[in-house]
Amino acid sequence: MSHAESAPPPYQEHDTSNGVFIPDDFKYSTKVISCEPQVRAEFQSKVYSILSSQLLCTFAVSYYVSNSTSAQNFIFNHMFLWFFAAIFSVVSCVWLSLSPRAEDYSNEMDSEPLLNNNDNHVPWYILSRKQQRILLGLFTLAESYMISMVTLTYNPDIVLRALVVTTVIVIGVTAMAVSGKFDLALESVTTIYIWLSWAVLLLIGIGISSLIFGMSEKWDLIYGWLGAIVFTIYLFIDTQLIFRKVYFDEEIKCAMMLYLDIINLFLSILRIMSHNSDD
């Protein structure tokens, strides 16, 4: 379907002091790519505001732990909490990613009149916007807890350098992705995404095997470079996809996607720089 065929009805005749007025039915039924520039800009602002809050939370927790002996002792004396945070992080990430939109569920129910079902109760696994925000906050705290422990195993100078390098890469990749000069066809993006998914599965498999059998320094460095390349491409593709394939009310899911790309990129760069420091 072409963009012209799915173009939304005009709405700019309704302005408010806070910006462009957007009807609720427009928000929930229209993809961002079909919106006017003002609406796309508002969506972009919402996504990056949430993402900035997540990254700031992670940085604050990690900084506090790195400067607090009592916090470090607590973390190392309660390792089960780290594993709990890891499990919770995975579960909440999958839930936020795969949970259907409440509006899609309502539309499906409306399209089945023969069921004669007067119960408008939404299934428990479908999250409201408030529940999404709460779950995203808990997910971010769990990730921050895990990252704070990981960074403790590295020299603070290496962590700082990895943070600077990650920041430069994120800004550069994001600027390229949103500039419009490097837009990829959706078919190409889908193909790349499939290959990236296989690459992530490979990284997970290597990571699990390294926990069991160990890993040489050479392969650990290669593993770090592979992760850095994969998640840099992921960041570029995800940045393009969130403005082309999502709905106006899916900013929470989009922010989580970008957050994971950035965190995994940071961890890969941290691994690489730790080897360079050893050399």
C-alpha positions as CSV (number, residue, x, y, z in Angstrom):
1,M,0.0,0.0,0.0
2,S,1.4,3.4,-0.9
3,H,1.6,6.2,1.6
4,A,-0.9,8.2,-0.4
5,E,-3.5,5.5,0.0
6,S,-3.1,5.5,3.8
7,A,-2.8,9.2,4.3
8,P,-4.7,10.5,7.4
9,P,-7.5,13.0,7.2
10,P,-6.6,16.7,7.7
11,Y,-6.4,17.8,11.3
12,Q,-4.3,20.9,11.4
13,E,-7.3,23.2,11.6
14,H,-7.4,22.4,15.4
15,D,-4.5,24.1,17.2
16,T,-3.9,24.4,20.9
17,S,-1.5,26.4,22.9
18,N,0.6,23.3,23.5
19,G,0.9,22.4,19.8
20,V,-1.1,20.6,17.1
21,F,-4.4,19.1,18.3
22,I,-4.5,15.4,17.4
23,P,-7.8,13.5,17.6
24,D,-7.7,10.2,19.6
25,D,-8.9,8.1,16.6
26,F,-6.1,9.6,14.5
27,K,-3.5,8.7,17.2
28,Y,-4.5,5.1,17.5
29,S,-5.1,4.2,13.9
30,T,-2.4,5.9,11.9
31,K,1.3,5.1,11.5
32,V,3.8,7.8,12.1
33,I,5.1,7.8,8.5
34,S,1.6,8.9,7.3
35,C,1.5,11.9,9.7
36,E,2.3,15.5,9.1
37,P,5.8,16.8,9.9
38,Q,4.5,18.4,13.2
39,V,3.1,15.1,14.4
40,R,6.3,13.2,13.5
41,A,8.3,15.8,15.3
42,E,6.1,15.4,18.4
43,F,6.5,11.6,18.3
44,Q,10.2,11.9,17.9
45,S,10.4,14.2,20.9
46,K,8.4,11.8,23.0
47,V,10.6,8.8,22.0
48,Y,13.9,10.6,22.7
49,S,12.6,12.1,26.0
50,I,11.8,8.6,27.3
51,L,15.1,7.3,25.9
52,S,17.0,10.1,27.6
53,S,15.3,9.4,30.9
54,Q,16.3,5.7,30.6
55,L,19.9,6.4,29.8
56,L,20.1,9.0,32.6
57,C,18.7,6.5,35.1
58,T,21.2,3.9,34.0
59,F,24.1,6.4,34.3
60,A,23.0,7.6,37.7
61,V,22.7,4.1,39.2
62,S,26.0,3.1,37.7
63,Y,27.7,6.2,39.0
64,Y,26.3,5.8,42.5
65,V,27.3,2.2,42.7
66,S,30.8,2.9,41.4
67,N,31.3,5.5,44.2
68,S,29.5,3.7,47.0
69,T,31.4,0.9,48.8
70,S,28.2,-0.2,50.7
71,A,26.3,-0.5,47.4
72,Q,29.1,-2.6,45.9
73,N,29.2,-4.9,48.9
74,F,25.4,-5.2,48.7
75,I,25.5,-6.2,45.0
76,F,28.3,-8.8,45.4
77,N,26.7,-10.2,48.6
78,H,23.3,-10.6,46.9
79,M,24.2,-12.1,43.5
80,F,20.7,-13.7,43.3
81,L,19.3,-10.2,42.8
82,W,21.4,-9.8,39.7
83,F,20.0,-13.0,38.2
84,F,16.5,-12.0,39.2
85,A,17.0,-8.6,37.5
86,A,18.3,-10.4,34.4
87,I,15.2,-12.7,34.2
88,F,12.9,-9.8,34.9
89,S,14.6,-7.7,32.2
90,V,14.1,-10.4,29.6
91,V,10.5,-11.1,30.6
92,S,9.5,-7.4,30.6
93,C,11.3,-6.7,27.3
94,V,9.4,-9.6,25.6
95,W,6.1,-8.5,27.2
96,L,6.5,-4.9,26.0
97,S,7.6,-5.9,22.6
98,L,4.9,-8.5,21.9
99,S,1.9,-7.2,23.8
100,P,-0.8,-6.3,21.3
101,R,-2.1,-2.8,21.2
102,A,-5.4,-2.4,23.2
103,E,-6.8,-0.6,20.2
104,D,-6.1,-3.5,17.9
105,Y,-7.8,-5.9,20.3
106,S,-10.9,-3.6,20.4
107,N,-11.0,-3.5,16.6
108,E,-10.9,-7.3,16.5
109,M,-13.7,-7.6,19.0
110,D,-15.8,-5.0,17.0
111,S,-15.3,-7.0,13.8
112,E,-16.8,-10.2,15.4
113,P,-20.5,-9.2,16.1
114,L,-21.7,-12.8,16.0
115,L,-20.0,-13.6,19.2
116,N,-22.5,-11.4,21.0
117,N,-19.9,-10.8,23.7
118,N,-20.9,-7.8,25.9
119,D,-17.8,-8.2,28.1
120,N,-15.4,-5.5,27.2
121,H,-12.7,-6.8,29.6
122,V,-9.2,-6.6,28.0
123,P,-7.0,-9.6,28.5
124,W,-4.4,-9.3,31.3
125,Y,-1.5,-9.5,28.8
126,I,-2.6,-6.4,27.0
127,L,-1.0,-3.4,28.7
128,S,-2.6,0.0,29.1
129,R,-0.4,3.0,28.5
130,K,0.0,3.5,32.3
131,Q,1.0,-0.2,32.7
132,Q,3.5,0.2,29.8
133,R,5.1,3.2,31.5
134,I,5.4,1.3,34.9
135,L,6.8,-1.8,33.2
136,L,9.3,0.2,31.2
137,G,10.4,1.9,34.4
138,L,10.9,-1.4,36.2
139,F,12.7,-2.8,33.1
140,T,15.1,0.2,33.1
141,L,15.8,-0.2,36.8
142,A,16.6,-3.9,36.3
143,E,18.9,-3.1,33.4
144,S,20.6,-0.3,35.4
145,Y,21.2,-2.7,38.3
146,M,22.8,-5.2,35.9
147,I,24.9,-2.6,34.1
148,S,26.2,-1.1,37.4
149,M,27.6,-4.5,38.4
150,V,29.1,-5.1,35.0
151,T,30.9,-1.8,35.0
152,L,32.4,-2.6,38.4
153,T,34.5,-5.3,36.8
154,Y,36.3,-2.7,34.6
155,N,38.7,0.1,35.2
156,P,36.7,3.4,35.7
157,D,38.9,5.1,33.0
158,I,38.0,2.4,30.5
159,V,34.3,2.7,31.4
160,L,34.5,6.5,30.8
161,R,36.2,6.2,27.5
162,A,33.7,3.5,26.4
163,L,30.9,5.9,27.4
164,V,32.4,8.7,25.3
165,V,32.9,6.5,22.3
166,T,29.4,5.1,22.5
167,T,27.9,8.6,22.8
168,V,29.8,9.8,19.6
169,I,28.6,6.7,17.7
170,V,25.0,7.0,18.9
171,I,24.8,10.7,17.9
172,G,26.4,10.1,14.5
173,V,24.3,7.0,13.6
174,T,21.1,8.7,14.8
175,A,21.9,11.8,12.7
176,M,22.4,9.7,9.7
177,A,19.3,7.7,10.2
178,V,16.9,10.7,10.6
179,S,18.6,12.9,8.0
180,G,16.6,11.3,5.1
181,K,19.8,11.0,3.0
182,F,20.2,7.3,3.9
183,D,16.7,6.0,3.8
184,L,16.4,2.3,2.9
185,A,13.5,0.6,1.2
186,L,11.3,-1.3,3.7
187,E,12.0,-4.5,1.8
188,S,15.8,-4.0,2.3
189,V,15.3,-3.1,6.0
190,T,13.3,-6.3,6.6
191,T,16.0,-8.4,5.0
192,I,18.7,-6.7,7.0
193,Y,16.7,-7.2,10.2
194,I,16.4,-10.9,9.6
195,W,20.2,-11.2,9.2
196,L,20.7,-9.1,12.3
197,S,18.3,-11.4,14.3
198,W,20.5,-14.3,13.2
199,A,23.6,-12.4,14.3
200,V,22.1,-11.7,17.7
201,L,21.3,-15.4,18.1
202,L,24.9,-16.2,17.2
203,L,26.1,-13.7,19.8
204,I,23.8,-15.2,22.5
205,G,25.0,-18.7,21.6
206,I,28.7,-17.7,21.8
207,G,28.0,-15.9,25.1
208,I,26.3,-18.9,26.7
209,S,29.1,-21.3,25.5
210,S,31.7,-18.9,26.9
211,L,30.1,-19.2,30.3
212,I,30.4,-22.9,30.1
213,F,33.7,-23.5,28.3
214,G,35.4,-20.1,28.6
215,M,36.8,-17.9,25.8
216,S,40.3,-16.9,24.8
217,E,41.3,-13.3,24.8
218,K,41.5,-13.3,21.0
219,W,37.9,-14.6,20.6
220,D,36.7,-12.4,23.3
221,L,38.0,-9.4,21.3
222,I,36.4,-10.7,18.1
223,Y,33.1,-11.2,20.1
224,G,33.3,-7.5,21.2
225,W,33.8,-6.2,17.7
226,L,31.0,-8.4,16.3
227,G,28.7,-7.1,18.9
228,A,29.7,-3.5,18.2
229,I,29.1,-3.9,14.5
230,V,25.7,-5.7,14.9
231,F,24.3,-3.2,17.4
232,T,25.5,-0.2,15.5
233,I,23.6,-1.5,12.5
234,Y,20.6,-2.3,14.7
235,L,20.6,1.3,16.0
236,F,20.5,2.7,12.5
237,I,17.8,0.3,11.3
238,D,15.6,0.7,14.5
239,T,15.9,4.5,14.2
240,Q,14.5,4.3,10.7
241,L,11.8,1.7,11.5
242,I,10.3,3.6,14.5
243,F,9.4,6.4,12.2
244,R,8.1,4.2,9.4
245,K,6.3,1.1,10.8
246,V,4.9,2.1,14.2
247,Y,1.8,3.9,15.4
248,F,1.7,7.2,17.2
249,D,1.0,5.7,20.6
250,E,3.9,3.2,20.5
251,E,6.7,5.6,21.7
252,I,7.4,3.4,24.8
253,K,8.1,0.3,22.7
254,C,10.3,2.4,20.4
255,A,12.3,3.9,23.3
256,M,13.0,0.5,24.7
257,M,14.3,-0.8,21.4
258,L,16.7,2.1,21.0
259,Y,17.8,1.8,24.7
260,L,18.7,-1.9,24.2
261,D,20.7,-1.1,21.1
262,I,22.7,1.6,22.9
263,I,23.3,-0.5,26.0
264,N,24.5,-3.5,24.0
265,L,26.7,-1.2,21.9
266,F,28.2,0.3,25.0
267,L,28.9,-3.2,26.5
268,S,30.6,-4.3,23.3
269,I,32.8,-1.2,23.1
270,L,33.6,-1.7,26.8
271,R,34.8,-5.2,26.0
272,I,36.9,-4.0,23.1
273,M,38.5,-1.1,25.0
274,S,39.4,-3.4,28.0
275,H,41.5,-5.5,25.6
276,N,43.2,-2.5,24.1
277,S,44.0,-1.3,27.6
278,D,45.5,-4.7,28.4
279,D,47.7,-4.5,25.3
